[in-house]
Amino acid sequence: MTNERLPAGWTLEEIRRVSGDREATVLDSDRCVTLLGWPAEDERLRPELVLGFHGLCLVKPVDDDNWYMGSLDDDGSVECWSAYADFYEALRGL
């Protein structure tokens, strides 16, 4: 994996250092990602980038500057429950 798909100025090594997850990885973005809504108004996100952190994920959607945190389900889909405007803060929130 090259750093070309990562957020500008970030390397996978830096993401691992900030997140504290030495095995953080880039996952295939071809998966179902849902933002869980309140009350029960879920929204489907189109992922541009999905980063995996031992069962948790950060998702950067196409046409959206936010990062969404969620869990990776057994079927490969992601259910997100929170959003961060800042990538660094999203990593620290893991």
C-alpha positions as CSV (number, residue, x, y, z in Angstrom):
1,M,0.0,0.0,0.0
2,T,1.4,3.3,-1.0
3,N,0.7,6.5,0.9
4,E,-1.1,8.0,-2.1
5,R,-4.6,7.1,-0.9
6,L,-3.9,8.3,2.7
7,P,-4.9,11.7,3.9
8,A,-2.4,14.4,2.8
9,G,0.7,14.5,4.9
10,W,0.1,11.1,6.6
11,T,1.9,7.8,6.3
12,L,0.6,4.5,7.5
13,E,3.4,4.5,10.1
14,E,2.3,7.8,11.4
15,I,-1.3,6.7,11.6
16,R,-0.2,3.6,13.5
17,R,1.8,5.8,15.9
18,V,-1.0,8.3,16.6
19,S,-3.7,5.6,16.9
20,G,-1.6,3.3,19.0
21,D,-2.6,0.4,16.7
22,R,0.6,-1.1,15.2
23,E,-1.5,-3.2,12.8
24,A,-3.7,-0.4,11.5
25,T,-4.3,-1.0,7.8
26,V,-6.0,0.3,4.7
27,L,-9.1,-1.8,3.9
28,D,-10.9,-2.2,0.6
29,S,-13.4,0.7,0.2
30,D,-15.8,-1.5,-1.8
31,R,-18.1,-2.3,1.1
32,C,-21.4,-1.2,2.6
33,V,-20.9,1.7,5.1
34,T,-23.9,2.9,7.1
35,L,-24.1,6.0,9.3
36,L,-26.5,5.0,12.1
37,G,-29.1,7.8,12.4
38,W,-31.3,9.0,15.2
39,P,-34.1,7.9,15.4
40,A,-33.6,5.0,13.0
41,E,-32.8,7.2,10.0
42,D,-29.7,5.5,8.8
43,E,-27.7,7.0,5.9
44,R,-25.6,5.0,3.4
45,L,-22.1,6.5,2.9
46,R,-19.9,6.0,-0.2
47,P,-16.5,5.3,1.2
48,E,-13.4,6.8,-0.5
49,L,-11.0,5.4,2.2
50,V,-11.5,2.9,5.0
51,L,-8.9,2.4,7.7
52,G,-9.1,-0.6,9.9
53,F,-8.1,-0.7,13.6
54,H,-8.8,-4.2,15.2
55,G,-12.6,-4.2,14.6
56,L,-13.0,-0.4,14.5
57,C,-12.8,1.6,11.3
58,L,-12.4,5.2,10.2
59,V,-14.2,6.0,7.0
60,K,-13.7,9.0,4.7
61,P,-16.7,9.3,2.4
62,V,-16.6,10.6,-1.1
63,D,-17.7,14.3,-1.2
64,D,-17.5,14.7,2.6
65,D,-14.6,16.1,4.7
66,N,-15.6,14.3,7.9
67,W,-14.2,11.0,9.2
68,Y,-16.7,8.5,10.5
69,M,-15.9,6.0,13.2
70,G,-17.6,2.7,13.3
71,S,-17.3,-1.1,13.8
72,L,-16.4,-3.7,11.2
73,D,-19.0,-6.4,11.0
74,D,-18.4,-10.0,10.2
75,D,-19.7,-9.6,6.7
76,G,-17.3,-6.7,6.0
77,S,-19.8,-3.9,6.3
78,V,-19.2,-1.0,8.6
79,E,-21.7,0.7,10.9
80,C,-20.6,4.2,11.9
81,W,-21.9,6.1,15.0
82,S,-19.8,9.2,15.2
83,A,-18.1,11.8,13.0
84,Y,-15.0,13.9,13.4
85,A,-14.0,16.9,11.3
86,D,-10.3,16.4,12.2
87,F,-8.4,13.3,11.2
88,Y,-6.0,13.5,14.1
89,E,-8.9,13.8,16.6
90,A,-10.6,10.8,14.9
91,L,-7.4,8.7,15.4
92,R,-7.1,9.8,19.1
93,G,-10.8,8.9,19.6
94,L,-10.2,5.2,18.7
